[in-house]
Amino acid sequence: MVKAGAEDMIKDENRDPILLAITGASGSIYSFKFIEILRDLGQEVHLIVSSTGEQVSKIEIKEDGFQALIRMAHTVYSPDNLAAAPASGSSRWKAMVILPCTMGTMASIAHGFSQNLIHRAADCFLKERRPLILVPRETPLNRIHLQNMLLAEKAGAVIYPAMPSFYHQPGNIDEMASFFAGRLAEFMGLRVDGLKRWHGID
Ligand SMILES: Cc1cc2nc3c(=O)[nH]c(=O)nc-3n(C[C@H](O)[C@H](O)[C@H](O)COP(=O)(O)O)c2cc1C
């Protein structure tokens, strides 16, 4: 038997799709950049967009941007279809990312209240102990938001707030969002070439 090298193992891992959900918080440019990076890496992405997620995306990245984002997904599920593959713990995924994640979706996940396919899929990821990354965007945060984030984190989710950074000197919003999305992809174990890295100050 020939043992797979590390590179082959990564390729194998990459065959499992990433489940991306977009909910109705501000920040759909992050999901656009994220899916673009994954597409360029050859990583299959399956997508669920909540109805408010679609509404807010169309405000922020316009109809054309939203349609381009949808086209980058391998499969798109309706958030109302609770019989779709992500509703079952038996389907295979590399990870699930909710980008951006509203406080409403955060609350549903934290309390196991599966009202749509996004909540149900997240519930499955938690019960199956699979990587679930929630990217909230809200400010200021009330105590309910904070408690729900802690509950979700205690149940196994990673809270990865949509907080852009400035130390890499982004020249525009595009660069700011790309850097955030690239860091998120690397957090998930993917290698993103061309990402500006900090090399320290002598
Ligand atoms: C333009 C717009 C921007 C919004 N921004 C946020 C936000 O940044 N964070 C948030 O938690 N909710 C935000 N909301 C509210 C959510 O969209 C709303 O709570 C919705 O019910 C969430 O549903 P969903 O989680 O199924 O997408 C926004 C709504 C609109 C219309």
PDBQT file of the ligand as one rigid body, heavy atoms in Angstrom, charges set to zero:
ROOT
HETATM    1  C1  LIG A 301     -29.542  46.605   5.796  1.00  0.00    +0.000 C 
HETATM    2  C2  LIG A 301     -29.578  45.698   6.982  1.00  0.00    +0.000 A 
HETATM    3  C3  LIG A 301     -28.425  45.526   7.721  1.00  0.00    +0.000 A 
HETATM    4  C4  LIG A 301     -28.426  44.693   8.843  1.00  0.00    +0.000 A 
HETATM    5  N1  LIG A 301     -27.254  44.534   9.535  1.00  0.00    +0.000 NA
HETATM    6  C5  LIG A 301     -27.208  43.664  10.579  1.00  0.00    +0.000 A 
HETATM    7  C6  LIG A 301     -25.969  43.415  11.237  1.00  0.00    +0.000 A 
HETATM    8  O1  LIG A 301     -24.931  43.962  10.884  1.00  0.00    +0.000 OA
HETATM    9  N2  LIG A 301     -25.963  42.519  12.243  1.00  0.00    +0.000 N 
HETATM   10  C7  LIG A 301     -27.093  41.844  12.640  1.00  0.00    +0.000 A 
HETATM   11  O2  LIG A 301     -26.999  41.023  13.553  1.00  0.00    +0.000 OA
HETATM   12  N3  LIG A 301     -28.292  42.086  12.038  1.00  0.00    +0.000 NA
HETATM   13  C8  LIG A 301     -28.393  42.961  11.011  1.00  0.00    +0.000 A 
HETATM   14  N4  LIG A 301     -29.576  43.190  10.367  1.00  0.00    +0.000 N 
HETATM   15  C9  LIG A 301     -30.810  42.563  10.895  1.00  0.00    +0.000 C 
HETATM   16  C10 LIG A 301     -31.000  41.137  10.407  1.00  0.00    +0.000 C 
HETATM   17  O3  LIG A 301     -30.979  41.075   9.002  1.00  0.00    +0.000 OA
HETATM   18  C11 LIG A 301     -32.352  40.595  10.937  1.00  0.00    +0.000 C 
HETATM   19  O4  LIG A 301     -32.252  40.414  12.331  1.00  0.00    +0.000 OA
HETATM   20  C12 LIG A 301     -32.782  39.304  10.280  1.00  0.00    +0.000 C 
HETATM   21  O5  LIG A 301     -34.011  38.870  10.847  1.00  0.00    +0.000 OA
HETATM   22  C13 LIG A 301     -31.764  38.215  10.433  1.00  0.00    +0.000 C 
HETATM   23  O6  LIG A 301     -32.207  37.041   9.767  1.00  0.00    +0.000 OA
HETATM   24  P1  LIG A 301     -31.173  35.936   9.282  1.00  0.00    +0.000 P 
HETATM   25  O7  LIG A 301     -30.248  35.675  10.418  1.00  0.00    +0.000 OA
HETATM   26  O8  LIG A 301     -32.046  34.734   8.991  1.00  0.00    +0.000 OA
HETATM   27  O9  LIG A 301     -30.520  36.457   8.050  1.00  0.00    +0.000 OA
HETATM   28  C14 LIG A 301     -29.613  44.026   9.235  1.00  0.00    +0.000 A 
HETATM   29  C15 LIG A 301     -30.779  44.188   8.457  1.00  0.00    +0.000 A 
HETATM   30  C16 LIG A 301     -30.745  45.002   7.351  1.00  0.00    +0.000 A 
HETATM   31  C17 LIG A 301     -32.004  45.144   6.522  1.00  0.00    +0.000 C 
ENDROOT
TORSDOF 0
